[in-house]
Amino acid sequence: MKLPIVCIIGRPNVGKSSLFNRILGRRAAVVSDRDGVTRDRHYQNAIYKGHEFTVVDTGGFLPDDSIDVLADSVRAQIFNAVNEADLVLFMVDIRVGITKLDQQFARLIRKLDKKVILVANKSELQGDRQESYEFLKLGFGQPRTVSALTGYACLSLLDEVVSVLPTPVRGERREERPVRFAILGRPNAGKSTLLNRLLNEDRAVVSDIPGTTRDSIDCDFVVDGQKFVVTDTAGLRKKARVEDEVEVFSNMRTLESIRRSDLSVLVVDCTRGMEIQDYRIITEIRKAGKGLVVVLNKWDILPNKNDKSFDHMVKELLEREPMLEFVPILSISAKEGQRVGRVIQAIQTVYANCRRVLGRDRVAESFANFLQEKAPPSHNGRVVMLTRACQIMVEPPVIDIETRTPELVDESYKRYLLKKFYDEFQLQGAPLRLNFDRKLTLRKDEELEQFTESSNSVLAGVDPQRHMDRKTRER
């Protein structure tokens, strides 16, 4: 069954990724005020009122004379997405008004004879909406005024979207989507060697020279009937060491690869150990709400190795980053093929954990047991009461905890609860998050299971930003 495709397009920074996230009900794409953050096409599946379709986020359209070194590539990605789309959402910024770039882009899109809905974003204020008439000049009719940030009129827009989409042609049963993972790590850690070993062929250039891989490369492969899409990325360097513009974009595309994958495999050169940049990569993976597997590569050449070397190295890692206690850590040799099969097993486990519905009753019962085992400490003589808990999201799994005083919950107690949930539900590798709110958000298991029916699903009324770590939100 081929799903209809909805493509979101527009010039840079009009809010395409914000609308993409709003449709999916979670932050699947990075959002930033900086132009050019999105480069590749980003596909996700959505279900709204029983209608299933594919949503595509694209990079911002740039003119032919742009100084952006990747502008040609981005334009090609955009028009490839438009050509295969059944419906195009052409986005503009109502606060900025119509621009020459909007007009140039609109002329090119009109030539393609596609169904287009004009979306005037950032329409939070009533006064802004009254200025929408000027966008009639683009030739796509009356714009739909919405706010992807607050959700204003987004459900009405979705009603219109599903009303004009073609009905999917039902033939063969739609195949289960592949598991997407990114291979990350410092330059020369062995990422491309691991890729080639997984694919059983030389698909990536392997060299001892750091930085051989400059772009993110997607490859498909199958293991025991399970389909995978692996992205081999450029080695992430410290900002101070990024010397040219191409490397700047290589780093940017690597970070985007994290966000469009289900999980990441961090490859570490065990002869050097984990360095500051490795921990920064882990931070980016956690901020994106993605699963993680850590691979200690080049184990075959580790000097002075003995039976306790692995345990000692893991202990050192946990002392530096305690959260790695909940992450699968493997020692391999990509070059020799030692234990590479375990990497696939770990990927499958983490992928399943990221999508698990823990069960409303079991979460409530376990939470009550955790409180009975250890009550939250008081704060300056004030009693801290935690009343209920409920899972509210998957990918990443989020548990909402109700309390009248979320600001008084001790950080050490938060870590205690996090560890208890990890241990109780065996969520190794999943980026479990705990929210502490004054009013509990209750979700039925059936609602959460919508997210795992396809890639992702619309869950009406869910704000994709609200349930993310507030310190990592990107406006």
C-alpha positions as CSV (number, residue, x, y, z in Angstrom):
1,M,0.0,0.0,0.0
2,K,1.6,3.2,-1.2
3,L,0.9,6.1,1.2
4,P,0.1,9.6,-0.2
5,I,2.9,12.1,0.4
6,V,2.6,15.6,1.8
7,C,5.7,17.8,1.2
8,I,6.5,20.9,3.3
9,I,8.5,23.5,1.5
10,G,9.5,27.2,1.8
11,R,12.4,29.5,2.1
12,P,14.7,29.2,5.2
13,N,13.3,29.9,8.6
14,V,9.6,30.0,7.9
15,G,8.8,27.2,10.3
16,K,8.8,24.1,8.1
17,S,10.4,21.8,10.7
18,S,8.1,23.3,13.4
19,L,5.0,22.3,11.4
20,F,6.6,18.9,10.6
21,N,6.9,18.4,14.4
22,R,3.4,19.6,15.1
23,I,1.9,17.2,12.6
24,L,3.9,14.3,14.1
25,G,3.2,15.3,17.7
26,R,6.8,15.1,18.7
27,R,10.1,16.8,17.9
28,A,11.4,14.7,15.1
29,A,13.3,17.5,13.4
30,V,15.6,20.0,14.8
31,V,14.2,23.6,15.1
32,S,16.4,26.6,15.1
33,D,16.3,30.3,14.2
34,R,19.4,29.8,12.2
35,D,19.0,29.4,8.4
36,G,19.9,26.2,6.7
37,V,19.7,23.7,9.7
38,T,17.6,21.3,7.6
39,R,19.5,20.0,4.5
40,D,18.2,16.6,3.6
41,R,14.6,15.4,3.0
42,H,13.2,14.0,6.2
43,Y,10.4,11.4,5.9
44,Q,8.0,10.3,8.6
45,N,4.6,8.6,8.5
46,A,1.6,10.1,10.3
47,I,-2.0,9.0,11.1
48,Y,-4.7,11.6,11.5
49,K,-8.4,10.6,12.0
50,G,-7.7,7.2,10.4
51,H,-5.9,8.7,7.4
52,E,-2.3,7.6,7.0
53,F,0.2,9.6,5.0
54,T,3.9,10.4,4.7
55,V,5.2,13.8,5.6
56,V,8.4,15.2,4.2
57,D,10.4,18.1,5.7
58,T,12.7,19.8,3.3
59,G,15.6,22.3,3.4
60,G,15.0,26.0,2.9
61,F,14.9,27.1,-0.7
62,L,17.9,29.3,-1.7
63,P,18.5,31.2,-5.0
64,D,20.9,30.2,-7.7
65,D,23.4,32.9,-6.7
66,S,23.5,31.8,-3.1
67,I,26.9,31.7,-1.4
68,D,25.8,28.5,0.4
69,V,28.1,25.8,-0.9
70,L,25.3,23.2,-0.6
71,A,22.5,25.3,-2.1
72,D,22.4,23.3,-5.4
73,S,22.2,20.0,-3.5
74,V,19.4,21.4,-1.2
75,R,17.4,22.6,-4.2
76,A,17.7,19.2,-5.9
77,Q,16.4,17.6,-2.7
78,I,13.5,20.0,-2.5
79,F,12.3,19.5,-6.1
80,N,12.8,15.7,-5.9
81,A,10.4,15.8,-2.9
82,V,7.9,18.0,-4.7
83,N,7.9,15.8,-7.8
84,E,6.9,12.7,-5.8
85,A,4.4,14.6,-3.6
86,D,0.6,14.3,-3.8
87,L,0.2,17.6,-1.9
88,V,2.6,20.5,-1.3
89,L,2.4,22.8,1.8
90,F,4.0,26.0,0.7
91,M,5.0,27.9,3.9
92,V,5.6,31.6,4.3
93,D,6.3,33.9,7.3
94,I,3.3,36.2,7.9
95,R,5.4,38.5,10.1
96,V,8.0,39.1,7.4
97,G,5.5,39.3,4.6
98,I,6.1,38.3,1.0
99,T,9.7,38.3,-0.2
100,K,11.5,38.1,-3.5
101,L,12.6,34.6,-2.6
102,D,9.0,33.6,-1.9
103,Q,8.0,34.9,-5.3
104,Q,10.9,33.2,-7.1
105,F,10.2,29.9,-5.4
106,A,6.4,30.2,-6.1
107,R,7.0,30.7,-9.8
108,L,9.0,27.5,-10.0
109,I,6.4,25.5,-8.0
110,R,3.5,26.7,-10.2
111,K,5.2,25.2,-13.3
112,L,5.0,21.7,-11.7
113,D,1.2,21.5,-11.7
114,K,0.9,20.2,-8.1
115,K,-1.8,20.6,-5.5
116,V,-0.6,23.3,-3.2
117,I,-1.9,24.7,0.1
118,L,-0.4,28.1,1.1
119,V,0.4,28.1,4.8
120,A,1.1,31.5,6.5
121,N,3.0,30.5,9.6
122,K,3.7,32.5,12.8
123,S,0.1,33.8,13.0
124,E,-0.1,33.8,16.8
125,L,-1.6,37.3,16.9
126,Q,-5.0,38.4,15.5
127,G,-3.3,41.4,13.9
128,D,-0.9,39.2,12.0
129,R,-3.7,37.2,10.4
130,Q,-5.3,40.3,9.0
131,E,-2.2,40.9,6.8
132,S,-2.5,37.5,5.0
133,Y,-4.2,38.9,1.9
134,E,-0.8,40.1,0.4
135,F,0.2,36.5,-0.1
136,L,-2.5,36.1,-2.8
137,K,0.2,37.4,-5.2
138,L,1.9,34.0,-5.0
139,G,-0.9,32.4,-7.0
140,F,-1.9,29.7,-4.5
141,G,-5.1,31.2,-3.4
142,Q,-6.1,32.3,0.2
143,P,-3.4,31.4,2.7
144,R,-4.2,29.3,5.8
145,T,-3.0,31.2,8.8
146,V,-1.5,28.9,11.4
147,S,1.0,28.9,14.2
148,A,3.2,25.8,14.3
149,L,4.7,27.0,17.6
150,T,1.4,27.2,19.5
151,G,-0.8,24.9,17.4
152,Y,-3.2,27.6,16.3
153,A,-5.4,26.3,13.4
154,C,-3.1,23.3,12.8
155,L,-5.9,20.7,13.3
156,S,-8.0,22.6,10.8
157,L,-5.1,22.5,8.4
158,L,-4.8,18.8,8.9
159,D,-8.5,18.4,8.2
160,E,-8.0,20.0,4.9
161,V,-4.9,18.0,4.1
162,V,-6.6,14.6,4.6
163,S,-9.6,15.8,2.6
164,V,-7.6,16.5,-0.5
165,L,-5.2,13.5,-0.3
166,P,-5.9,10.5,-2.6
167,T,-7.1,7.3,-1.1
168,P,-4.2,4.8,-0.8
169,V,-4.4,2.0,-3.4
170,R,-4.6,-1.1,-1.4
171,G,-2.7,-4.0,-2.8
172,E,0.0,-5.8,-1.0
173,R,0.4,-5.2,2.7
174,R,2.7,-2.3,3.4
175,E,6.1,-3.5,4.6
176,E,7.2,-2.7,8.1
177,R,9.5,0.3,8.0
178,P,13.3,-0.3,8.4
179,V,15.2,0.4,11.6
180,R,17.2,3.6,11.0
181,F,20.5,4.1,12.9
182,A,23.4,6.5,12.5
183,I,27.1,5.5,13.0
184,L,28.8,8.3,14.9
185,G,32.2,9.0,16.4
186,R,35.4,11.0,16.2
187,P,37.3,11.0,13.0
188,N,39.2,7.7,12.4
189,A,37.4,5.7,15.1
190,G,36.4,3.1,12.5
191,K,32.9,4.1,11.5
192,S,33.3,3.3,7.8
193,T,35.0,0.1,8.6
194,L,32.1,-1.0,10.7
195,L,29.7,0.1,8.0
196,N,31.5,-2.1,5.4
197,R,31.5,-5.0,7.8
198,L,27.7,-4.7,8.4
199,L,27.1,-4.5,4.7
200,N,29.6,-7.2,3.8
201,E,30.9,-5.0,1.0
202,D,33.1,-1.9,0.5
203,R,30.4,0.8,0.3
204,A,32.4,3.5,2.2
205,V,35.9,4.8,1.6
206,V,38.2,3.6,4.5
207,S,41.4,5.5,5.2
208,D,43.7,6.2,8.1
209,I,43.4,9.9,7.2
210,P,40.8,11.5,9.6
211,G,38.0,13.2,7.8
212,T,37.8,10.9,4.7
213,T,34.0,10.8,5.1
214,R,32.7,14.3,4.5
215,D,29.0,13.7,4.1
216,S,26.3,11.4,5.6
217,I,25.7,8.3,3.5
218,D,22.6,6.1,3.7
219,C,22.8,2.4,3.0
220,D,20.2,-0.3,3.2
221,F,20.8,-3.9,4.3
222,V,18.8,-6.9,5.7
223,V,19.6,-9.2,8.6
224,D,17.3,-12.2,9.2
225,G,14.5,-10.5,7.4
226,Q,14.8,-7.2,9.3
227,K,15.5,-4.2,7.1
228,F,17.9,-1.6,8.3
229,V,19.0,1.9,7.0
230,V,22.4,2.9,8.3
231,T,23.9,6.4,8.0
232,D,27.7,6.6,8.0
233,T,28.5,10.1,9.1
234,A,31.5,12.4,9.0
235,G,33.5,12.4,12.2
236,L,32.4,15.1,14.5
237,R,35.2,17.5,15.4
238,K,35.5,20.2,18.0
239,K,34.2,23.6,16.7
240,A,37.7,25.1,17.1
241,R,39.1,22.4,14.7
242,V,36.5,22.9,12.0
243,E,38.5,24.9,9.5
244,D,36.5,25.1,6.3
245,E,32.9,25.7,5.3
246,V,32.3,22.2,4.0
247,E,33.3,20.7,7.3
248,V,31.0,23.1,9.1
249,F,28.1,21.6,7.0
250,S,29.5,18.1,7.5
251,N,29.1,18.6,11.2
252,M,25.6,20.1,10.7
253,R,24.5,17.2,8.6
254,T,25.9,14.7,11.1
255,L,23.8,16.3,13.8
256,E,20.8,16.1,11.5
257,S,21.5,12.4,10.9
258,I,21.1,11.9,14.6
259,R,17.7,13.4,14.6
260,R,16.3,11.5,11.6
261,S,17.5,8.1,12.9
262,D,15.8,5.9,15.5
263,L,19.1,5.4,17.4
264,S,22.8,6.0,17.1
265,V,25.8,3.8,17.4
266,L,28.7,5.7,18.9
267,V,32.0,4.2,17.8
268,V,35.0,4.8,20.2
269,D,38.6,4.0,19.5
270,C,39.3,2.0,22.6
271,T,43.1,2.5,22.2
272,R,42.4,6.2,22.9
273,G,39.4,5.9,25.2
274,M,36.4,8.2,25.3
275,E,37.3,11.9,24.9
276,I,35.5,15.1,25.4
277,Q,34.1,15.0,21.9
278,D,32.6,11.6,22.5
279,Y,30.7,12.9,25.5
280,R,29.5,15.9,23.4
281,I,28.1,13.4,20.9
282,I,26.3,11.6,23.6
283,T,24.8,14.9,24.8
284,E,23.5,15.6,21.2
285,I,22.0,12.1,21.0
286,R,20.3,12.6,24.4
287,K,19.0,16.1,23.4
288,A,17.5,14.6,20.3
289,G,15.7,11.9,22.3
290,K,17.3,9.0,20.4
291,G,18.5,5.6,21.5
292,L,22.2,4.8,22.0
293,V,24.6,1.9,21.6
294,V,28.3,2.4,22.5
295,V,30.9,0.3,20.6
296,L,34.5,0.1,21.8
297,N,36.2,-0.6,18.5
298,K,39.8,-1.8,17.7
299,W,39.6,-4.2,20.6
300,D,42.0,-6.5,18.8
301,I,44.9,-4.1,19.1
302,L,44.2,-2.8,22.6
303,P,47.7,-2.9,24.4
304,N,48.2,-4.9,27.6
305,K,44.7,-6.5,27.3
306,N,43.5,-9.1,29.8
307,D,40.2,-10.6,31.0
308,K,39.4,-7.6,33.2
309,S,40.2,-4.9,30.6
310,F,36.6,-4.5,29.5
311,D,35.3,-4.2,33.0
312,H,37.9,-1.6,33.9
313,M,37.2,0.4,30.9
314,V,33.4,0.4,31.5
315,K,34.0,1.4,35.1
316,E,36.0,4.4,33.9
317,L,33.2,5.4,31.5
318,L,30.6,5.2,34.2
319,E,32.6,7.3,36.5
320,R,32.8,10.0,33.8
321,E,29.2,9.6,32.6
322,P,26.9,7.7,35.0
323,M,24.0,7.7,32.5
324,L,25.9,5.1,30.4
325,E,24.9,2.6,33.1
326,F,21.6,2.3,31.1
327,V,23.3,2.0,27.7
328,P,24.6,-1.3,26.0
329,I,28.4,-1.1,25.7
330,L,30.2,-3.6,23.4
331,S,33.8,-4.3,22.6
332,I,34.4,-5.2,18.9
333,S,36.9,-5.2,16.1
334,A,35.2,-3.9,13.0
335,K,38.4,-4.7,10.9
336,E,38.5,-8.4,12.1
337,G,34.7,-8.8,12.4
338,Q,34.9,-9.7,16.1
339,R,31.5,-9.5,17.8
340,V,30.0,-7.3,15.1
341,G,26.9,-9.5,15.1
342,R,26.2,-8.3,18.7
343,V,26.0,-4.7,17.4
344,I,22.9,-5.7,15.3
345,Q,21.4,-7.5,18.3
346,A,21.9,-4.4,20.5
347,I,20.4,-2.1,17.9
348,Q,17.3,-4.3,17.7
349,T,16.9,-4.3,21.5
350,V,17.3,-0.5,21.8
351,Y,15.0,0.1,18.9
352,A,12.3,-2.0,20.6
353,N,12.8,-0.3,23.9
354,C,12.4,3.2,22.4
355,R,9.0,2.2,21.0
356,R,7.7,0.3,24.0
357,V,4.4,1.0,25.6
358,L,5.1,0.2,29.2
359,G,1.5,-0.3,30.3
360,R,-0.5,2.3,32.2
361,D,-1.4,0.0,35.1
362,R,2.1,-1.3,35.5
363,V,3.7,2.2,35.5
364,A,1.3,3.3,38.2
365,E,1.9,0.2,40.3
366,S,5.7,0.4,39.9
367,F,5.7,4.1,40.7
368,A,3.7,3.5,43.9
369,N,6.3,0.8,44.9
370,F,9.2,3.2,44.3
371,L,7.6,5.8,46.5
372,Q,7.0,3.3,49.3
373,E,10.6,2.1,49.0
374,K,12.0,5.6,49.2
375,A,9.9,8.8,49.7
376,P,11.0,12.1,48.2
377,P,13.0,14.3,50.6
378,S,11.5,17.5,51.9
379,H,12.8,20.8,50.7
380,N,13.5,23.5,53.4
381,G,10.9,21.9,55.6
382,R,8.3,21.7,52.9
383,V,6.9,18.2,52.1
384,V,7.2,17.1,48.5
385,M,4.3,14.9,47.4
386,L,4.4,12.9,44.2
387,T,0.9,11.5,43.5
388,R,0.6,9.8,40.1
389,A,2.7,8.7,37.1
390,C,1.7,7.8,33.5
391,Q,3.6,7.2,30.3
392,I,2.7,9.9,27.8
393,M,5.0,9.4,24.8
394,V,7.1,6.9,23.0
395,E,10.2,7.6,20.8
396,P,11.4,8.8,23.2
397,P,9.6,7.2,26.1
398,V,8.4,9.9,28.5
399,I,6.8,9.4,31.9
400,D,4.8,12.2,33.4
401,I,4.7,12.5,37.2
402,E,2.2,14.7,39.0
403,T,3.2,16.9,41.9
404,R,2.0,20.3,43.2
405,T,5.7,21.4,43.6
406,P,7.7,20.3,40.6
407,E,10.3,22.9,41.3
408,L,11.1,21.3,44.7
409,V,11.8,17.7,43.6
410,D,15.4,17.0,44.5
411,E,17.8,16.1,41.6
412,S,19.1,13.1,43.4
413,Y,15.6,11.8,43.8
414,K,14.9,12.3,40.1
415,R,18.0,10.1,39.4
416,Y,16.7,7.5,41.8
417,L,13.3,7.3,40.0
418,L,15.0,7.2,36.6
419,K,17.2,4.3,37.7
420,K,14.2,2.5,39.2
421,F,12.2,2.8,36.0
422,Y,15.1,1.7,33.9
423,D,15.7,-1.4,36.1
424,E,12.0,-2.2,36.4
425,F,11.2,-2.1,32.6
426,Q,14.7,-3.0,31.3
427,L,14.9,0.0,29.0
428,Q,18.6,-0.3,28.1
429,G,19.6,2.2,25.5
430,A,16.3,4.1,25.4
431,P,16.4,7.8,26.3
432,L,13.8,7.6,29.0
433,R,12.6,11.0,30.3
434,L,10.7,12.0,33.4
435,N,8.5,15.1,33.5
436,F,7.3,16.6,36.8
437,D,4.1,18.6,36.2
438,R,1.4,20.1,38.4
439,K,-1.3,18.4,36.3
440,L,-0.8,14.8,35.0
441,T,-1.3,14.1,31.4
442,L,-3.1,10.8,31.1
443,R,-2.7,8.6,28.0
444,K,-4.3,5.3,27.2
445,D,-2.1,2.5,26.0
446,E,-4.0,2.5,22.8
447,E,-3.1,6.1,22.1
448,L,0.6,5.4,22.7
449,E,0.5,2.4,20.4
450,Q,-0.5,4.6,17.5
451,F,3.1,5.8,17.5
452,T,4.4,2.4,16.7
453,E,1.9,1.4,14.0
454,S,4.0,3.1,11.4
455,S,6.9,5.5,11.8
456,N,5.1,8.1,13.9
457,S,1.6,9.2,14.3
458,V,-0.4,12.3,14.9
459,L,-1.8,12.5,18.4
460,A,-4.2,15.4,18.4
461,G,-3.6,17.9,21.0
462,V,-0.1,16.9,21.9
463,D,2.5,19.7,21.9
464,P,5.8,18.2,20.7
465,Q,7.8,20.8,22.6
466,R,6.0,20.6,25.9
467,H,7.2,17.2,26.9
468,M,10.8,17.7,26.0
469,D,13.5,18.8,28.4
470,R,12.9,22.5,28.7
471,K,16.6,23.2,28.8
472,T,17.1,21.7,25.3
473,R,14.2,23.3,23.5
474,E,15.1,25.2,20.3
475,R,12.9,28.1,19.3
